[in-house]
Structure formats: structure tokens, C-alpha cells
Amino acid sequence: MKEPVSSSRATTDPGASTFEATHAHALARDRADTLARFRHEFAIPRHDDGSQAIYFCGDSLGLQPLRAERYVVDELHTWRDVAVRGHFEPPRPWLSYHELVTDGLARLVGAEPREVVAMNSLTVNLHLMLATFYRPTAARFKILMEDHAFPSDAYAVASHVATRGLDPDRAIVRVAPRPGEERLNHDDIEAAIAREGNALALVLWPGVQYYSGQAFDLAAIVAAGHRHGARVGFDLAHAAGNLVLALHDWHADFACWCSYKYMNAGPGAVAGCFVHAAHVANRGLPRLAGWWGHDSATRFRMGPDFDPMPTADGWQLSNPPILSLAPLRASLELFDEAGIASLRAKSVTLTGFLEYLLNRRMGDQIEIVTPSDPEARGCQLSIRVRSGLPGRELHARVERAGVACDFREPNVVRVAPTPLYNTFDEVYRFVDILAGCV
Ligand SMILES: *Cc1c(COP(=O)(O)O)cnc(C)c1O
């Protein structure tokens, strides 16, 4: 990689060289952890024997913030007690309820409040952003993405391109790892952008690759795309709540993310969307509109003409799902209390400790697919296990021993210790369990 990944700059852990492969060391790290109290803000699932499970699935579905239940029940009670008046009922009228998460979202992704909105789900937001920022012309019509994009992103882009009457096979350009490699090379991304040049309408890139856990130099990708006249947007499903992001300063045109992974807002939670300040007030941008994107001051005049909010709110379609926003509020409060920079610093150490123990204790049985450079990854490590066991059987054994982690055929285990609720003790015990199962 040519340049450091700016999404995680200045977070290298000075203590990584002082790791020790003992349980006592893990416990000492936990005692010294200034963020340890946040674990008590979450519901930790239980293993069959009643003990707390080792939950390393935060990259898939984050744990429930304890206060989320109260926040949801509060709104259920408002609905029960005052029904339609809930739209205006202090202290949290539903009419403006979505604004309660704006500042927290902005802080989490490095944006101005007017640049972010919580709405819809991730794939829906991808389509909405493509509708606005993919403006194909006869000469400039290509979309650059990664070859192994998450299926929903691949389906969304291909189907979207087809709705414009274009051939996805011609319009979509994919960047793959080099033969025999599993990680993408940053130079290859920039080379593809330069090669497509004037034909490139849009670069759509992930913040963190979901399978390998590789993080990208998003600032450099924006700069390269813009240098060649393309728009640049990000899918931050695995990056939001994981890395330190600076979407505004990087000049990303748009970004979308879901809120149920590292952001702990619950299954199917309302997603997030970023539109750069340079675009939010541009009424000339085409969009798929709905009444909730209309200027809130005049929305209820119910006029025939669409007059969008001069903020990311202007891309809203429908009145928001209050019961889904409530857990997001709970989650964002915790991110604000802990601070994403501090969380990222702990994450680098926590994942570094996991990597250290794996290499030290299982070096000849495993291969880590995820980059070893902390700046080129987030919480997650994808571990390929070489053992006589079929991968599925290995995963089942690890789960029976009380670990929740993710498995991908044929033999990759994905583990994501998260800094809000995981501990060094859990990392240590996980490696013990994995070694025992192999
Ligand atoms: C998790 C994930 C999704 C899921 O999309 P939904 O619309 O939330 O169901 C899409 N893309 C990526 C890259 C993901 O990691």
C-alpha cells in the first residue's frame, strides 16, 4: 500500500510489542482498559451452561444496548397512550424523532449534521444514491466496484444499471485481487480508475471488505476518482462503528451503511446515508423523492411540487420508523460516550492481541486472510484453519464451546472482537478454545 490508510491513522498501538501469551496478561489488559465499563451497557448472550458466550459476531449483528429496550418501550407507550398525538408529544415528538440521531451519526462517520440521515435500509439507500449520483452519458457510463462485492451491492448495481437501459456487462468494471492473492492491491484500484478515465461515471467501494476484513484507503480512492471526473461513493456496512471515518474531509460524494453490525442498533435497523455538503442543497440533482424529503416547514401544506430539504434529509422518502430509530438512539449515545477514536485505539490492540495469540499458538495451523497491518483492517480477522476437520465441523465445535463467530465455506472463520463489549480475556479464551478444537 502506497499511503497509510487515513481511516485509521494514528491508531497504531504502542503496547502491541509488549503482548504476552498468558491469561494473566489478558486480565491485566482488561484491568487497564478505560473502556471496560461499556460492556455492562450491553446484553451478553448466554451459552448453554448459563455462562456468558464469547460473542465475536459484532460484524454481523451487534449486541443489544441495555437502554435500547427502554427507548423502544417509551415509544410504544406514547403510541399506546396518545396515539396520533405522538407526532407532536414532548419530549420526543415523532415528527422530528429522526433528528435525534443526526448529530451522533455525523460524529461517527466524520460528517456535518446536514450531511447525514437515518433512513430505509442499506440496499435501498444504495439505489437512492445511485439514482442521484450515477449520471451515465454516452461517453461516461461505467461503475467501478470490487469483484467480490457483497451480493446485495452487486445485485443493486447491476439491476440499477439495467433500469437505465444499459448493459451491466459493459457498464460495470470490477477490480479483483491479483492471481493467487486474496486481498486487493491499492495500486490496482488506482490503476483501474486511471485506465477507465473519462469513461468512469462512479466508483463504488466498501470501507471494509466483508469477507477478508481488508480496509481501504478511502481518502486516496476519492481523490483518484475525482481526479478522473468520477463520483465516489462508499458502502460502509463493515466500516461504520468500526473505523474512524472522515467522510466530509475526504470529499466522498455519498456513503451508505447499515446500523445492525458494529453499530448495534438491532436486526434490520434503520440504515444511514451520507450526502456531501457540496451536494445537499443542489436542487438540480435528480433523485427519487418522497414527501419526507420535502421541506419540513411546508411539508404539510401537501402541495403538488417537491421542494427538498437542503440537507441529506432531502433524500428521505417516508416518515421514519420510530421503533427502529429508538435502538439507534441508544447505540449512538454509547458511541458518543466512548468516542470512536478511543474505541478504535482499543480495537487495534484487541485485534492485535488476537492476531498475536493466533500466530504464536497456532501459527502452523492457521493462516490469517486479513491484512496484518492494523491500518488496513478493522476489528475483524478472517482465519483460514488447516486441520483434518471439515471447516463446518470445526465451527460447530467452537460454537459448542461457547463462542459465537461466523463461518464461510470451505474453512474460514470470521471473528470480530469489538471494543465496546469484548474483552482481552475473551480473546485469550477464544484462542484456547480454537486450539483445543483443532
Ligand atoms: C451487511 C451488508 C449488506 C446488507 O444489506 P441490507 O440492505 O442491510 O440487507 C449490504 N452490503 C454490504 C457490503 C454488507 O456488508
The ligand as an ORCA input file, in Angstrom:
! r2SCAN-3c Opt
* xyz 0 1
  C     -24.432     -6.392      5.505
  C     -24.248     -5.831      4.166
  C     -25.366     -5.560      3.356
  C     -26.767     -5.871      3.800
  O     -27.703     -5.099      3.126
  P     -29.144     -4.785      3.767
  O     -29.760     -3.907      2.762
  O     -28.889     -4.136      5.094
  O     -29.846     -6.082      3.958
  C     -25.138     -4.994      2.109
  N     -23.877     -4.729      1.684
  C     -22.787     -4.982      2.449
  C     -21.422     -4.664      1.948
  C     -22.952     -5.566      3.701
  O     -21.882     -5.850      4.440
*
